[in-house]
């Protein structure tokens, strides 16, 4: 991909050197377009050597090649990082008094900006209005983060880290093939209380389910994410995405209720959460003690099977997807169990993965197979949970026709 990285005059420019490095490492062709001010923070030789391309700030260089518009026209993606309050104001007004300005006006590619400034400047009504203008024009606003700022201040205004900018900006290049589709995703693991301090739970971190929600939103869907005990850090991208509504649920019963609500409107239901099959028959009001016989054996009652219920009452055109984490002896048994589970639950698709003490749970990586009509394996994917999420969505889109 041809990526233009605009750099404006803020101290965070030093972090953009690393962003350019990451983009080059990922195999992209990068042209850096700094403003004059940006060069006070990081010099031209650094940008040229790191991007392996010539760098200029002026519209009067390379005139024969009409560089002032050619860069923007050829770009597949434009990232401005850091984006100062001044540059944001210029973008909102459509000013083009330097090469970055003309490039931004000449491009039809997706544009992402990573604002960086002091909290007061970020919160100023002028900046807020400019940001809203850019957002309405489809510019992706990445951050800023809340944290330490130069001069010892703290608050929102810190530029996102290069890795975060990379992921979010490259996300803009993904197909938007879920526009107009409403999606309900459950993720995480339920906890069934035993007393005020104990619960029966499981090891699901919610990473795969959250990645499914974020992938769907980035592909244009409206998403409700029903989250059961997912750490804030895992949820970061989902919280930040304007098309994702997060509903928190603790127990299987709460998750069931939230999913039934969300499913009323949803075109696709993805039950990625690890839902407890059973809950303690009684929940003690006060902490059970070692002497209490009730801790030696715990009577359980069965929870409703949420996904089977949703599948049984599905509307025409609604796609229901269940998940299964299995510990089989071999591949044949994995598929056999998955096929039976798909039939038993009455779902359209079942996504199965193998798990164990060392595999599948808190990891960033996953390997899955998607079982469809007649028990056929219609897709398989492995790698980062985000890539696996995209492959699962490809399979869902193919299934919906
Ligand atoms: N599930 C559900 N409600 C439950 C339990 C599970 O909706 N009470 C959903 C999960 O979200 C998942 C799928 O069912 O999408 C498979 O979960 P799993 O626990 O593997 O299914 P079980 O029917 O409990 O099968 P097993 O006998 O292997 O435990």
Boltz pocket constraint, residues with backbone or C-beta under 6 A from the ligand:
constraints:
  - pocket:
      binder: B
      contacts: [[A, 252], [A, 271], [A, 272], [A, 273], [A, 274], [A, 275], [A, 276], [A, 277], [A, 303], [A, 304], [A, 305], [A, 306], [A, 307], [A, 308], [A, 321], [A, 322], [A, 323], [A, 324], [A, 325], [A, 341]]
      max_distance: 6.0
